[in-house]
Amino acid sequence: MCADQVPSSRPGESLPLRLTMDDSDSPADVVDALFLGRFATGEQPYARGRTLDRVKSGRSLLPSGATVLRSARDDDRSAVLAEGDGFTLLVSRWNGGADVTVTAVTEELAETVLGQAADGAEDEPAPRPENVPMGFWYFSPRRGPHRTSRQITAKSWEEVRGNYTAPVAGALDRLMKVSPAEIAGRLLLLHGPPGTGKTSALRTLARSWREWCQVDCVLDPERLFNDVGYLMDIAIGEDDGAGRGRWRLLLLEDCDELIRGEARHTAGQALSRLLNLTDGLLGQGRNVLVGVTTNEDLERMHPAVVRPGRCLARIEVGPLTRPEAVAWLGTEDGVGRDGATLAELYALRRGTRPASVPAQEPGAAAAGMYL
């Protein structure tokens, strides 16, 4: 090896930091970039970070003795760069939450400073029986795979049972009462026409299972199963402070293309990875359930998805029959002979109708066609 090829023992020399900026970068972007300097050069080689979903009012998230170096604010976030003896800290705030990241000369110092900045800074909302904590996963261009948590409102099963036709209500009765000891399959499949209450049932399920199961909704499932790194982050998961052994239910809504019969040809490896997460090597040792909603008919689904033993529940959620719909609404007005979906019943109750163009008489000249 030539002398000029010998790698430097100093990380800052073998990995030079070079920043390129233009007028599309905001001051907050500059603060983010400046924060990386001491970590990239190796002066502060240890980094620790934490995400806070709800920061208490008045908390600066700066430890005692920290000196602010830069501060920037734009429409949707702010960034503060600060330093202290042996550490540098970046606080990025967004929509009531914040990311706190620390670099330091030692691992212990990084942990200590992060604790001083973030411990006790997150605001817990007052508990309400109808509120359920739910996580939301998405892939952020800025931060990669990211999870945020929100409190959602969910009615009890007793309150919403009448929203479902009798056979569906019976199947959901059993699902709502499932305990961890009774779990056989790892896939929960709700299918049926739009507007029948599949998502509402899942919200109520999150409330019924909240003592033993954390429910996370994946906002971009089409990316999840085509990005191995994203999938691994979710498969490894976050305990969300609930302790080890707690189950997680990952919700994937409207995944028609993923589970239909021709999915192996149209979705590549996505279907295989979904099945691997439910009962393959990827799911081994992980207390993970996968809930899927789809508008597909059962006959159009891939046989591997619905094979015996894979599904904890496979429920077709359909419209209420005419007698059930009339009983729900309290009147026959607007209810067709084939019954009605839950969405149609709520629209009838509110007295709303979708905007539409009145039907024209045969042969009548069309208006507004030349605008």
VOBA-1610 file (N, C-alpha, C; in pm, whole numbers, padded with zeros to 5 digits, always signed):
BEGIN
Met+00086-00120+00000Met+00000+00000+00000Met+00089+00124+00000Cys+00059+00215-00087Cys+00135+00339-00094Cys+00108+00423+00030Ala+00203+00510+00060Ala+00192+00592+00181Ala+00069+00680+00178Asp+00038+00731+00057Asp-00076+00822+00053Asp-00209+00747+00054Gln-00205+00612+00062Gln-00328+00535+00069Gln-00357+00485+00210Val-00265+00507+00301Val-00285+00460+00438Val-00397+00541+00502Pro-00501+00473+00552Pro-00612+00548+00609Pro-00570+00621+00736Ser-00625+00735+00757Ser-00593+00813+00875Ser-00656+00749+00998Ser-00589+00761+01112Ser-00645+00710+01236Ser-00745+00807+01295Arg-00758+00925+01237Arg-00853+01025+01285Arg-00976+01026+01196Pro-01096+00994+01254Pro-01216+00985+01172Pro-01245+01112+01094Gly-01213+01227+01152Gly-01241+01352+01083Gly-01162+01369+00955Glu-01044+01305+00947Glu-00964+01315+00826Glu-01004+01211+00722Ser-01042+01091+00768Ser-01083+00987+00673Ser-01226+01008+00625Leu-01307+01085+00702Leu-01444+01114+00663Leu-01467+01264+00669Pro-01419+01338+00571Pro-01433+01484+00576Pro-01578+01526+00565Leu-01611+01634+00630Leu-01747+01687+00626Leu-01754+01797+00522Arg-01842+01780+00426Arg-01859+01880+00320Arg-02007+01909+00307Leu-02046+02035+00319Leu-02185+02075+00311Leu-02208+02161+00188Thr-02313+02131+00116Thr-02352+02210-00001Thr-02493+02263+00022Met-02511+02392+00008Met-02641+02452+00034Met-02677+02546-00080Asp-02807+02561-00098Asp-02856+02656-00198Asp-02976+02728-00140Asp-03043+02809-00224Asp-03151+02892-00171Asp-03277+02813-00137Ser-03277+02681-00164Ser-03392+02600-00124Ser-03381+02554+00021Asp-03262+02568+00082Asp-03243+02527+00220Asp-03289+02638+00314Ser-03357+02598+00421Ser-03405+02694+00519Ser-03300+02711+00630Pro-03314+02815+00711Pro-03223+02829+00826Pro-03225+02706+00917Ala-03341+02643+00932Ala-03347+02522+01014Ala-03264+02410+00953Asp-03261+02400+00820Asp-03176+02301+00754Asp-03028+02328+00784Val-02991+02454+00788Val-02852+02490+00820Val-02818+02447+00962Val-02912+02468+01056Val-02889+02427+01194Val-02870+02276+01201Asp-02953+02201+01130Asp-02939+02054+01127Asp-02801+02014+01078Ala-02755+02080+00973Ala-02626+02045+00915Ala-02511+02079+01009Leu-02516+02195+01074Leu-02410+02234+01167Leu-02399+02136+01284Phe-02513+02082+01325Phe-02512+01989+01438Phe-02427+01864+01410Leu-02417+01824+01285Leu-02346+01701+01251Leu-02195+01715+01259Gly-02143+01836+01266Gly-01999+01859+01253Gly-01914+01781+01352Arg-01939+01796+01481Arg-01853+01734+01581Arg-01868+01582+01585Phe-01987+01534+01545Phe-02004+01389+01537Phe-01929+01332+01417Ala-01937+01402+01304Ala-01870+01354+01182Ala-01719+01355+01196Thr-01663+01454+01263Thr-01518+01462+01278Thr-01465+01367+01385Gly-01555+01316+01471Gly-01512+01228+01578Gly-01480+01299+01707Glu-01494+01431+01709Glu-01469+01505+01833Glu-01568+01464+01941Gln-01694+01439+01898Gln-01798+01388+01988Gln-01858+01264+01922Pro-01802+01147+01945Pro-01838+01027+01867Pro-01962+00953+01915Tyr-02027+00999+02021Tyr-02143+00927+02074Tyr-02269+01012+02056Ala-02374+00949+02005Ala-02499+01021+01979Ala-02616+00944+02038Arg-02708+01016+02098Arg-02831+00959+02151Arg-02946+01053+02117Gly-03066+00997+02095Gly-03180+01080+02059Gly-03310+01025+02114Arg-03410+01111+02119Arg-03542+01071+02166Arg-03648+01156+02096Thr-03764+01096+02066Thr-03877+01168+02009Thr-03985+01185+02114Leu-04032+01307+02128Leu-04139+01340+02223Leu-04261+01384+02143Asp-04373+01314+02159Asp-04491+01346+02080Asp-04566+01469+02130Arg-04564+01491+02260Arg-04635+01606+02319Arg-04545+01669+02424Val-04489+01785+02396Val-04399+01852+02490Val-04479+01942+02582Lys-04449+01935+02711Lys-04517+02019+02808Lys-04494+02167+02778Ser-04596+02247+02805Ser-04586+02391+02781Ser-04474+02450+02865Gly-04393+02534+02802Gly-04287+02604+02872Gly-04156+02530+02882Arg-04148+02406+02835Arg-04024+02331+02842Arg-03932+02368+02725Ser-03812+02411+02755Ser-03717+02450+02649Ser-03644+02329+02593Leu-03638+02219+02671Leu-03565+02098+02634Leu-03414+02121+02630Leu-03368+02226+02697Leu-03225+02253+02706Leu-03178+02223+02847Pro-03073+02144+02864Pro-03022+02115+02999Pro-02959+02239+03061Ser-02946+02236+03192Ser-02886+02348+03263Ser-02742+02370+03216Gly-02708+02496+03191Gly-02573+02530+03149Gly-02548+02527+03001Ala-02647+02488+02923Ala-02631+02484+02778Ala-02637+02625+02719Thr-02552+02649+02620Thr-02547+02780+02553Thr-02603+02765+02412Val-02699+02849+02379Val-02760+02843+02245Val-02664+02903+02142Leu-02638+02826+02035Leu-02550+02871+01927Leu-02629+02922+01807Arg-02739+02854+01774Arg-02823+02892+01660Arg-02968+02864+01698Ser-03057+02947+01644Ser-03200+02926+01664Ser-03272+02966+01536Ala-03358+02878+01484Ala-03428+02907+01358Ala-03572+02858+01370Arg-03660+02930+01302Arg-03801+02893+01303Arg-03861+02921+01166Asp-03941+02824+01115Asp-04015+02850+00992Asp-04160+02810+01014Asp-04235+02791+00906Asp-04379+02772+00919Asp-04417+02647+00998Asp-04342+02536+00979Asp-04386+02411+01038Asp-04293+02353+01144Arg-04177+02413+01168Arg-04089+02360+01271Arg-03987+02465+01314Ser-03919+02436+01424Ser-03811+02521+01471Ser-03694+02432+01509Ala-03574+02489+01511Ala-03453+02414+01546Ala-03364+02501+01632Val-03311+02442+01740Val-03220+02511+01831Val-03096+02426+01846Leu-02980+02487+01823Leu-02851+02421+01841Leu-02784+02481+01965Ala-02744+02393+02058Ala-02682+02440+02183Ala-02563+02350+02215Glu-02477+02401+02303Glu-02360+02323+02344Glu-02334+02342+02492Gly-02257+02248+02547Gly-02213+02256+02685Gly-02077+02188+02696Asp-02035+02161+02813Asp-01904+02102+02835Asp-01902+01957+02784Gly-01845+01936+02665Gly-01831+01802+02609Gly-01950+01752+02532Phe-02052+01836+02507Phe-02168+01788+02432Phe-02226+01897+02342Thr-02302+01853+02242Thr-02379+01941+02154Thr-02519+01884+02146Leu-02618+01973+02143Leu-02757+01930+02148Leu-02839+01999+02039Leu-02925+01922+01973Leu-03016+01976+01872Leu-03159+01946+01914Val-03242+02050+01919Val-03384+02035+01949Val-03463+02079+01826Ser-03535+01984+01764Ser-03620+02015+01648Ser-03765+01998+01692Arg-03841+02106+01687Arg-03982+02103+01727Arg-04073+02104+01606Trp-04184+02029+01616Trp-04280+02020+01507Trp-04417+01986+01564Asn-04516+02070+01540Asn-04656+02040+01568Asn-04678+01986+01710Gly-04620+02051+01808Gly-04640+02009+01946Gly-04543+01905+01995Gly-04470+01839+01906Gly-04372+01738+01944Gly-04231+01787+01919Ala-04134+01701+01947Ala-03995+01742+01929Ala-03906+01620+01916Asp-03795+01638+01844Asp-03685+01543+01841Asp-03568+01606+01916Val-03512+01532+02012Val-03397+01580+02088Val-03280+01485+02060Thr-03169+01540+02012Thr-03052+01459+01979Thr-02929+01520+02043Val-02845+01434+02101Val-02725+01479+02171Val-02603+01405+02117Thr-02495+01477+02092Thr-02365+01414+02067Thr-02273+01454+02182Ala-02181+01363+02219Ala-02097+01390+02336Ala-01966+01315+02325Val-01873+01352+02412Val-01740+01292+02410Val-01741+01151+02470Thr-01843+01119+02553Thr-01855+00984+02608Thr-02000+00939+02597Glu-02018+00808+02597Glu-02153+00752+02591Glu-02234+00792+02715Glu-02169+00788+02830Glu-02239+00822+02954Glu-02286+00967+02955Leu-02203+01057+02904Leu-02242+01198+02900Leu-02359+01219+02805Ala-02358+01151+02690Ala-02470+01165+02596Ala-02601+01120+02660Glu-02598+01007+02732Glu-02719+00958+02800Glu-02764+01056+02908Thr-02669+01109+02984Thr-02703+01201+03093Thr-02766+01329+03041Val-02705+01389+02938Val-02757+01514+02884Val-02895+01493+02822Leu-02913+01381+02751Leu-03044+01352+02692Leu-03150+01339+02801Gly-03115+01273+02910Gly-03209+01261+03020Gly-03245+01395+03082Gln-03145+01482+03099Gln-03171+01615+03155Gln-03263+01696+03064Ala-03249+01676+02934Ala-03329+01754+02839Ala-03471+01699+02825Ala-03485+01566+02823Ala-03612+01507+02783Ala-03692+01440+02894Asp-03628+01396+03001Asp-03701+01326+03106Asp-03810+01415+03166Gly-03931+01365+03169Gly-04042+01440+03227Gly-04094+01552+03142Ala-04045+01563+03018Ala-04086+01675+02932Ala-04210+01644+02850Glu-04249+01517+02846Glu-04364+01480+02762Glu-04492+01491+02842Asp-04591+01554+02782Asp-04719+01578+02848Asp-04813+01462+02821Glu-04863+01399+02926Glu-04959+01291+02912Glu-05100+01347+02925Pro-05186+01323+02826Pro-05323+01374+02836Pro-05399+01306+02949Ala-05497+01376+03001Ala-05580+01317+03107Ala-05649+01192+03055Pro-05642+01081+03129Pro-05701+00956+03079Pro-05853+00968+03065Arg-05905+00916+02955Arg-06048+00911+02931Arg-06080+00771+02881Pro-06188+00710+02928Pro-06218+00571+02892Pro-06228+00549+02742Glu-06276+00650+02668Glu-06295+00632+02524Glu-06168+00658+02443Asn-06061+00702+02508Asn-05936+00730+02438Asn-05846+00607+02437Val-05786+00583+02321Val-05698+00468+02303Val-05568+00518+02240Pro-05451+00482+02296Pro-05326+00520+02230Pro-05305+00437+02104Met-05276+00504+01994Met-05251+00434+01868Met-05125+00493+01804Gly-05040+00406+01754Gly-04920+00450+01684Gly-04945+00463+01535Phe-04868+00551+01471Phe-04879+00570+01327Phe-04738+00566+01268Trp-04713+00469+01183Trp-04584+00455+01116Trp-04591+00516+00977Tyr-04484+00583+00938Tyr-04472+00633+00801Tyr-04324+00654+00770Phe-04294+00660+00643Phe-04156+00682+00601Phe-04138+00829+00571Ser-04053+00894+00651Ser-04027+01037+00636Ser-03903+01059+00550Pro-03911+01143+00448Pro-03790+01171+00368Pro-03676+01227+00451Arg-03711+01294+00562Arg-03609+01357+00645Arg-03551+01259+00748Arg-03638+01174+00806Arg-03595+01091+00918Arg-03604+00941+00892Gly-03651+00899+00774Gly-03665+00758+00746Gly-03787+00702+00817Pro-03789+00569+00848Pro-03904+00510+00919Pro-03928+00582+01052His-04050+00624+01073His-04080+00706+01191His-04215+00665+01247Arg-04223+00666+01379Arg-04348+00633+01449Arg-04387+00749+01539Thr-04513+00788+01529Thr-04567+00887+01621Thr-04689+00828+01687Ser-04727+00878+01803Ser-04838+00822+01879Ser-04944+00929+01903Arg-05069+00888+01895Arg-05180+00979+01918Arg-05288+00906+01998Gln-05369+00984+02068Gln-05486+00930+02135Gln-05604+00938+02038Ile-05669+00826+02012Ile-05787+00825+01926Ile-05909+00795+02010Thr-06024+00838+01961Thr-06149+00811+02030Thr-06213+00686+01972Ala-06250+00593+02058Ala-06312+00468+02012Ala-06427+00433+02105Lys-06541+00401+02048Lys-06656+00359+02127Lys-06639+00215+02173Ser-06710+00178+02278Ser-06705+00041+02326Ser-06781-00049+02229Trp-06754-00179+02239Trp-06821-00273+02149Trp-06973-00274+02174Glu-07014-00259+02298Glu-07157-00256+02328Glu-07225-00138+02258Glu-07155-00027+02242Glu-07213+00092+02179Glu-07226+00077+02028Val-07139+00000+01965Val-07137-00005+01818Val-07183-00139+01763Arg-07216-00234+01848Arg-07253-00367+01799Arg-07369-00362+01699Gly-07463-00272+01722Gly-07577-00260+01633Gly-07545-00207+01495Asn-07421-00165+01472Asn-07381-00116+01340Asn-07351-00229+01241Tyr-07359-00354+01289Tyr-07319-00467+01205Tyr-07431-00569+01197Thr-07441-00629+01080Thr-07542-00732+01060Thr-07515-00850+01152Ala-07618-00928+01184Ala-07611-01028+01290Ala-07493-01125+01278Pro-07468-01186+01162Pro-07354-01279+01155Pro-07220-01211+01180Val-07204-01088+01132Val-07079-01013+01154Val-07065-00977+01301Ala-07173-00933+01363Ala-07169-00899+01505Ala-07131-01020+01589Gly-07181-01138+01552Gly-07145-01259+01625Gly-06997-01292+01614Ala-06943-01276+01492Ala-06799-01301+01473Ala-06715-01199+01549Leu-06757-01073+01549Leu-06684-00970+01620Leu-06697-00985+01772Asp-06810-01041+01817Asp-06823-01072+01960Asp-06706-01154+02008Arg-06676-01260+01932Arg-06568-01352+01971Arg-06432-01285+01959Leu-06414-01202+01854Leu-06284-01136+01833Leu-06255-01036+01944Met-06356-00960+01986Met-06335-00859+02090Met-06290-00921+02222Lys-06326-01047+02245Lys-06295-01113+02372Lys-06167-01195+02368Val-06096-01196+02255Val-05975-01276+02242Val-05870-01230+02342Ser-05800-01326+02402Ser-05688-01297+02491Ser-05561-01352+02430Pro-05443-01309+02477Pro-05318-01358+02418Pro-05307-01510+02418Ala-05360-01576+02520Ala-05350-01722+02527Ala-05431-01791+02419Glu-05526-01719+02358Glu-05614-01779+02258Glu-05569-01753+02115Ile-05458-01684+02097Ile-05413-01648+01962Ile-05356-01771+01892Ala-05414-01804+01777Ala-05366-01916+01696Ala-05302-01865+01568Gly-05377-01794+01485Gly-05321-01732+01365Gly-05276-01590+01394Arg-05194-01536+01305Arg-05141-01400+01327Arg-05202-01297+01232Leu-05290-01338+01141Leu-05346-01247+01042Leu-05494-01223+01072Leu-05531-01096+01076Leu-05670-01055+01097Leu-05717-00988+00969Leu-05818-01047+00905Leu-05862-01001+00774Leu-06007-00958+00779Leu-06033-00830+00749Leu-06169-00779+00736Leu-06187-00735+00592His-06285-00794+00525His-06307-00760+00384His-06456-00735+00361Gly-06484-00658+00258Gly-06621-00624+00225Gly-06629-00489+00157Pro-06748-00448+00114Pro-06765-00323+00040Pro-06724-00202+00123Pro-06693-00090+00057Pro-06660+00033+00131Pro-06780+00080+00212Gly-06752+00144+00325Gly-06858+00205+00404Gly-06932+00111+00497Thr-06882-00010+00515Thr-06953-00107+00599Thr-06904-00107+00744Gly-06801-00028+00776Gly-06759-00014+00915Gly-06638-00096+00953Lys-06554-00131+00856Lys-06434-00211+00887Lys-06337-00132+00976Thr-06311-00007+00938Thr-06218+00074+01017Thr-06275+00104+01155Ser-06404+00129+01164Ser-06467+00154+01294Ser-06452+00033+01385Ala-06466-00086+01328Ala-06451-00209+01408Ala-06309-00220+01462Leu-06210-00181+01381Leu-06071-00190+01426Leu-06042-00089+01537Arg-06102+00029+01531Arg-06084+00124+01641Arg-06141+00068+01771Thr-06259+00007+01763Thr-06318-00054+01881Thr-06236-00172+01929Leu-06177-00247+01836Leu-06091-00359+01873Leu-05969-00308+01950Ala-05913-00195+01908Ala-05799-00136+01979Ala-05837-00103+02123Arg-05959-00057+02144Arg-06005-00028+02280Arg-06025-00157+02359Ser-06081-00259+02297Ser-06108-00385+02367Ser-05979-00456+02405Trp-05874-00441+02325Trp-05748-00512+02348Trp-05642-00426+02416Arg-05673-00304+02456Arg-05568-00210+02495Arg-05488-00254+02617Glu-05542-00345+02699Glu-05468-00390+02816Glu-05349-00478+02780Trp-05354-00543+02662Trp-05246-00636+02628Trp-05188-00617+02488Cys-05245-00524+02410Cys-05200-00509+02271Cys-05189-00363+02232Gln-05075-00324+02175Gln-05054-00191+02119Gln-05089-00195+01971Val-05177-00106+01926Val-05220-00102+01787Val-05146+00009+01714Asp-05081-00027+01603Asp-05010+00068+01518Asp-05066+00063+01377Cys-05095+00179+01321Cys-05144+00188+01184Cys-05029+00227+01092Val-05009+00151+00985Val-04904+00181+00886Val-04968+00265+00775Leu-04925+00388+00761Leu-04988+00481+00667Leu-04946+00457+00523Asp-04834+00390+00501Asp-04787+00364+00364Asp-04752+00216+00347Pro-04851+00125+00356Pro-04820-00019+00349Pro-04759-00062+00218Glu-04787+00013+00108Glu-04728-00024-00020Glu-04577-00008-00017Arg-04527+00088+00060Arg-04383+00105+00073Arg-04325+00005+00174Leu-04401-00022+00278Leu-04352-00108+00386Leu-04299-00241+00333Phe-04377-00307+00249Phe-04338-00441+00205Phe-04249-00440+00081Asn-04211-00322+00036Asn-04114-00312-00073Asn-03984-00248-00026Asp-03972-00223+00103Asp-03852-00162+00160Asp-03811-00248+00280Val-03708-00329+00262Val-03669-00424+00367Val-03629-00352+00495Gly-03557-00240+00484Gly-03516-00167+00602Gly-03635-00115+00681Tyr-03734-00060+00611Tyr-03856-00009+00675Tyr-03928-00124+00745Leu-03941-00238+00676Leu-04009-00354+00733Leu-03938-00404+00859Met-03805-00406+00856Met-03732-00453+00973Met-03750-00360+01091Asp-03753-00229+01067Asp-03776-00134+01177Asp-03910-00160+01244Ile-04012-00189+01164Ile-04145-00213+01220Ile-04152-00351+01283Ala-04090-00451+01222Ala-04093-00587+01277Ala-04024-00591+01412Ile-03912-00518+01426Ile-03844-00510+01555Ile-03930-00435+01654Gly-03992-00325+01606Gly-04095-00257+01681Gly-04045-00170+01794Glu-04140-00105+01858Glu-04116-00021+01975Glu-04214-00061+02083Asp-04164-00080+02203Asp-04250-00121+02314Asp-04341-00009+02363Asp-04306+00117+02328Asp-04388+00232+02368Asp-04407+00238+02518Gly-04304+00193+02592Gly-04310+00202+02737Gly-04398+00099+02804Ala-04454+00006+02727Ala-04549-00089+02785Ala-04482-00212+02842Gly-04354-00230+02817Gly-04285-00347+02870Gly-04280-00460+02771Arg-04188-00551+02794Arg-04170-00665+02705Arg-04287-00762+02720Gly-04314-00835+02613Gly-04421-00933+02614Gly-04554-00878+02567Arg-04565-00748+02551Arg-04689-00687+02503Arg-04703-00713+02353Trp-04823-00750+02311Trp-04849-00776+02170Trp-04865-00645+02094Arg-04842-00652+01963Arg-04866-00539+01874Arg-04952-00584+01757Leu-05046-00499+01718Leu-05129-00522+01600Leu-05096-00414+01498Leu-05042-00454+01384Leu-05012-00361+01276Leu-05131-00357+01180Leu-05188-00239+01161Leu-05305-00224+01075Leu-05263-00175+00937Leu-05308-00245+00834Leu-05282-00209+00695Leu-05418-00194+00627Glu-05454-00071+00596Glu-05587-00047+00540Glu-05584-00043+00387Asp-05693-00096+00328Asp-05715-00091+00182Asp-05599-00152+00105Cys-05562-00274+00143Cys-05448-00342+00078Cys-05494-00438-00029Asp-05581-00392-00119Asp-05637-00479-00222Asp-05529-00541-00310Glu-05436-00457-00358Glu-05336-00507-00452Glu-05240-00606-00386Leu-05225-00597-00255Leu-05129-00680-00185Leu-05176-00823-00169Ile-05307-00846-00155Ile-05354-00979-00120Ile-05445-01043-00224Arg-05467-00977-00338Arg-05552-01040-00439Arg-05477-01154-00506Gly-05547-01233-00584Gly-05495-01358-00639Gly-05369-01342-00721Glu-05356-01234-00796Glu-05239-01216-00881Glu-05130-01135-00813Ala-05134-01127-00679Ala-05042-01040-00606Ala-04897-01077-00628Arg-04862-01205-00639Arg-04722-01242-00656Arg-04665-01187-00786His-04750-01165-00885His-04701-01112-01012His-04698-00959-01011Thr-04797-00897-00944Thr-04807-00751-00949Thr-04733-00683-00837Ala-04718-00748-00721Ala-04658-00683-00604Ala-04520-00739-00571Gly-04463-00821-00658Gly-04329-00872-00636Gly-04319-00952-00508Gln-04221-00916-00425Gln-04198-00987-00300Gln-04287-00937-00185Ala-04372-00839-00211Ala-04450-00778-00102Ala-04538-00880-00032Leu-04610-00964-00109Leu-04697-01063-00047Leu-04617-01163+00035Ser-04505-01208-00019Ser-04421-01304+00054Ser-04374-01246+00187Arg-04340-01117+00188Arg-04293-01055+00312Arg-04406-01038+00412Leu-04525-01010+00362Leu-04641-01002+00452Leu-04664-01138+00520Leu-04661-01245+00441Leu-04684-01378+00498Leu-04571-01418+00591Asn-04449-01376+00559Asn-04334-01408+00644Asn-04346-01338+00779Leu-04407-01219+00780Leu-04426-01146+00905Leu-04530-01214+00993Thr-04629-01281+00931Thr-04735-01343+01010Thr-04696-01480+01063Asp-04632-01564+00982Asp-04597-01698+01034Asp-04466-01752+00978Gly-04379-01664+00930Gly-04248-01707+00880Gly-04138-01672+00978Leu-04015-01678+00930Leu-03900-01652+01017Leu-03901-01510+01072Leu-03947-01414+00991Leu-03946-01275+01036Leu-04034-01254+01159Gly-04145-01329+01166Gly-04237-01313+01278Gly-04203-01397+01399Gln-04105-01487+01387Gln-04072-01574+01499Gln-04016-01493+01616Gly-04066-01523+01734Gly-04019-01455+01854Gly-04074-01316+01872Arg-04160-01272+01782Arg-04220-01140+01794Arg-04370-01154+01817Asn-04424-01085+01914Asn-04568-01088+01940Asn-04638-00988+01850Val-04644-01022+01721Val-04697-00929+01621Val-04816-00992+01550Leu-04925-00919+01543Leu-05041-00953+01462Leu-05050-00851+01349Val-05105-00893+01237Val-05123-00804+01123Val-05271-00799+01088Gly-05329-00679+01091Gly-05468-00660+01053Gly-05477-00594+00917Val-05554-00654+00827Val-05566-00605+00690Val-05713-00580+00659Thr-05743-00464+00601Thr-05877-00439+00548Thr-05868-00429+00397Thr-05970-00479+00330Thr-05972-00478+00185Thr-06115-00479+00136Asn-06136-00427+00017Asn-06267-00431-00047Asn-06282-00553-00137Glu-06181-00637-00145Glu-06183-00753-00233Glu-06281-00860-00184Asp-06342-00933-00279Asp-06420-01050-00245Asp-06325-01163-00205Leu-06373-01253-00122Leu-06292-01364-00074Leu-06239-01448-00190Glu-06321-01464-00294Glu-06280-01548-00407Glu-06162-01489-00484Arg-06141-01359-00473Arg-06033-01294-00548Arg-05903-01285-00469Met-05904-01329-00344Met-05784-01320-00262Met-05690-01435-00293His-05561-01410-00269His-05461-01514-00292His-05483-01628-00194Pro-05479-01754-00241Pro-05504-01868-00151Pro-05411-01872-00030Ala-05288-01824-00046Ala-05194-01828+00066Ala-05238-01738+00180Val-05314-01632+00148Val-05357-01539+00252Val-05465-01601+00339Val-05554-01677+00279Val-05672-01727+00351Val-05661-01874+00387Arg-05545-01933+00374Arg-05533-02076+00405Arg-05562-02100+00553Pro-05614-02218+00589Pro-05645-02249+00729Pro-05522-02237+00818Gly-05541-02183+00935Gly-05434-02169+01032Gly-05360-02038+01028Arg-05373-01962+00919Arg-05301-01835+00909Arg-05379-01721+00973Cys-05512-01726+00964Cys-05594-01614+01009Cys-05646-01636+01151Leu-05624-01537+01235Leu-05690-01534+01365Leu-05839-01510+01345Ala-05873-01425+01248Ala-06013-01399+01213Ala-06018-01361+01066Arg-06124-01406+01001Arg-06148-01370+00860Arg-06296-01338+00849Ile-06326-01208+00848Ile-06464-01163+00861Ile-06504-01080+00740Glu-06613-01119+00676Glu-06669-01038+00568Glu-06771-00942+00628Val-06741-00814+00617Val-06827-00710+00675Val-06915-00655+00565Gly-07043-00686+00569Gly-07134-00643+00466Gly-07236-00541+00516Pro-07327-00496+00430Pro-07430-00399+00470Pro-07532-00464+00562Leu-07604-00383+00636Leu-07714-00432+00717Leu-07830-00471+00626Thr-07905-00573+00665Thr-08025-00609+00591Thr-08128-00497+00604Arg-08231-00504+00520Arg-08332-00398+00528Arg-08396-00390+00667Pro-08442-00501+00730Pro-08499-00488+00865Pro-08398-00429+00965Glu-08271-00471+00956Glu-08170-00418+01047Glu-08146-00270+01023Ala-08143-00230+00895Ala-08120-00090+00862Ala-08236-00003+00907Val-08358-00051+00890Val-08475+00024+00933Val-08476+00040+01085Ala-08440-00069+01156Ala-08434-00061+01303Ala-08325+00035+01348Trp-08213+00038+01277Trp-08102+00128+01312Trp-08142+00273+01291Leu-08209+00299+01176Leu-08242+00437+01139Leu-08368+00486+01207Gly-08460+00393+01239Gly-08586+00431+01300Gly-08694+00470+01201Thr-08666+00454+01072Thr-08763+00486+00967Thr-08726+00410+00841Glu-08824+00389+00754Glu-08799+00321+00627Glu-08753+00419+00519Asp-08763+00548+00544Asp-08731+00648+00442Asp-08585+00636+00399Gly-08566+00615+00269Gly-08432+00611+00212Gly-08366+00475+00215Val-08423+00377+00283Val-08362+00244+00291Val-08412+00158+00176Gly-08318+00107+00095Gly-08355+00024-00018Gly-08394-00116+00025Arg-08442-00192-00070Arg-08488-00328-00037Arg-08373-00422-00003Asp-08249-00384-00045Asp-08133-00467-00014Asp-08061-00422+00113Gly-08121-00328+00185Gly-08057-00279+00307Gly-07968-00159+00279Ala-07870-00136+00367Ala-07783-00018+00352Ala-07654-00041+00428Thr-07549+00026+00380Thr-07421+00022+00452Thr-07427+00120+00569Leu-07332+00107+00659Leu-07325+00196+00774Leu-07306+00340+00730Ala-07221+00362+00629Ala-07198+00498+00580Ala-07327+00558+00522Glu-07405+00476+00451Glu-07531+00525+00394Glu-07630+00560+00505Leu-07632+00481+00612Leu-07724+00508+00722Leu-07688+00638+00794Tyr-07560+00660+00816Tyr-07520+00785+00880Tyr-07555+00905+00792Ala-07539+00889+00660Ala-07576+00999+00569Ala-07726+01026+00575Leu-07806+00920+00583Leu-07951+00938+00593Leu-07988+01004+00726Arg-07921+00964+00833Arg-07950+01023+00964Arg-07918+01172+00965Arg-07807+01210+00899Arg-07769+01352+00895Arg-07850+01430+00793Gly-07923+01360+00708Gly-07999+01427+00605Gly-07915+01480+00492Thr-07799+01419+00470Thr-07709+01465+00363Thr-07715+01370+00246Arg-07692+01423+00130Arg-07685+01345+00007Arg-07563+01391-00071Pro-07498+01305-00146Pro-07385+01349-00228Pro-07431+01441-00340Ala-07348+01540-00372Ala-07378+01628-00484Ala-07379+01549-00612Ser-07481+01567-00696Ser-07492+01491-00821Ser-07562+01574-00926Val-07548+01533-01050Val-07614+01599-01162Val-07749+01532-01184Pro-07859+01608-01185Pro-07990+01546-01205Pro-07996+01471-01337Ala-08069+01360-01338Ala-08085+01282-01461Ala-08161+01365-01564Gln-08119+01354-01691Gln-08182+01430-01798Gln-08277+01342-01877Glu-08376+01407-01935Glu-08468+01334-02021Glu-08395+01284-02145Pro-08434+01167-02198Pro-08370+01118-02321Pro-08379+01220-02432Gly-08268+01243-02499Gly-08264+01336-02610Gly-08241+01480-02573Ala-08242+01508-02443Ala-08221+01647-02399Ala-08077+01687-02425Ala-08054+01813-02464Ala-07920+01861-02493Ala-07840+01874-02364Ala-07718+01827-02370Ala-07631+01836-02253Ala-07585+01980-02234Ala-07588+02025-02107Ala-07548+02162-02077Ala-07408+02162-02018Gly-07336+02268-02044Gly-07205+02285-01982Gly-07098+02199-02041Met-07112+02152-02164Met-07012+02063-02222Met-06903+02136-02295Tyr-06915+02268-02307Tyr-06818+02341-02389Tyr-06739+02442-02307Leu-06738+02425-02178Leu-06663+02520-02094Leu-06515+02486-02097
//
